[in-house]
Amino acid sequence: KLQMLEPTSPEFNVTRTYLDWLTSIPWGVSTEENFDVAKAAKVLDKDHYGMKDVKDRILEFIAVGKLKGSVQGRIICFVGPPGVGKTSIGQSVASSLNRKFYRFSVGGMTDVAEIKGHRRTYVGAMPGKAVQALKSVGCNNPVIMLDEIDKVGKGYQGDPASAMLEMLDPAQNAEFLDHYLDTPINLSQVLFICTANSLSTIPGPLKDRMEIIEVSGYTADDKVHIARNHLLPAARSDAGVKASQVIISTQALRTLITKYCREPGVRNLQKQVAKLLRKAAFLFATGAADKLSITPSNLATFSG
């Protein structure tokens, strides 16, 4: 058909774009997976502190794959308060499985075409996010993260949560039909990870297709460990401050956590630590100090 069309014809570009999409999808291309449970455990422990239930479930998933010789796609949903690391653990899961990672947010999505694709008759038609993900990663077995699945909208273009039922159903997604490609695509090898703050707003049929894993908040001791080993080095790097210049005592961190950062996650703690180091950077830049030691007695001076 493309050979018979004139290059100046409007249909020429439509047909060519369609063929581009059809040929750029990784049909039957898979990445080699890691079935080494010990190696996967090391990756998960390096990136995240605590979260034993979540890590155990991922390691069980890898162990089953090792015995079977292949890993079928699964739909896992992490539910928990903001700032506990739901999104970042998705990246660690992909890294521990040696799979490619693709993330997109479905919060506020109101158009079914975002999931199922547009019909080719529309101007500017595009495939849905699942097809875009496969093209982007270049393999048919990535980890695809659907962020904020409890905040999917509903508009006059349809209900995206209902459109996700086919995509997230292991029994149906082996022949997922995108409206744009109009060709069945195998999504059964994809590991879908969803994140949500609350289960109450997720529709029942969609919830039934997921394996729910509760990600609870951190204790004060967990937060001290996370601040010391993860947040402080990152904040020092961002502020341009050396480790020898600013010393924050463990007691000061504990006071900061109990008095200023009582929420379950560590996002606010990250902001407070960054604030301390910004204040220290200001003192160093103006020549007011060369070294700084932050203790519970002078903590209020820097944290406000």
Steps between C-alpha positions, in 0.01 A plus 500: 500500500784739590668435164185601313445824695639835389748650755294822494181314596375557858451125535869437423616644835224320691596164346872559544461594866289190558765277340771675705317411821427146383866429417649674805320280755731227638310194377643201691806692632568431870778599737683228692366491853680461831383198700775535763304552825809600704605764245145640484488518882826701499358750247180546702689540831741752348222727372247468784510460875231289670197403284544129585153395373550671165850357451387148599220511240741610223752230595221237499407618151864453385525159673189373317647625172825317571321168554268543198771643274281795401312779668144571395369854535344604829306799626626626836355803678694683772266685735624740765533862614698756295879500527559137604679405175229327294621644169871452570457136601349438154834603347684271743271210401587557131870520588491182712320308220735649235197635311449833326289755691226733369287724717197715426246666724129432456395757765230727354482304172152533347545374143468129412719561191800554732476128584343343191631738231313722250329374186721563196233715337569784750756771425806457723392149605747307719514158664428461872754516780561122505617501137704817555669330797598193293644721225691713751667209686555280191392170658174318580573422868560833678379616839228759435402721792155663511533777757203635699250241376256605776469847340382400152234743377181443306392728214272516197768308301433194717633334813875416482475274809263271308731509195787380722311179583610334175858628532539386861327162475754213465235288328426763232813706443672233288288644218466865598340690209613858451255714300778666299699188404189280474731200550509279812806566719633261764528677838505176702877526563476854641523550877254778587558689825234745618527751783214646705447696820156351566311188390158658550502688166620206287203328325426148625556310171840671458597429861418128453762471225778635722712351773485760780816560705468746789800731539479637853677808636845504660578496872725767656796258500444419133493871418830562686663222296354631171603859579855395594564266205287640217361851555809668651748394226254609228429835674876563548559443131214737405624773738866464400604433862768248602431232762780637724349852500157417649452249779139426600476295818270197520314665787440810284360278223275325752372838628443616142294185429289507819437876509489604132436191286234276650336389175538131390722577198840668473424774248468772764812370675686533170390866477608573859844341451545699177402817691767437768770457236388807304535709818846348556598573137397865551726528809793347312449720191488823705806398706306496827615144576730228369349205685163437653373254758122471533373369836155505667596827677558701179262307273221758529739773372537321168165325456285794613 
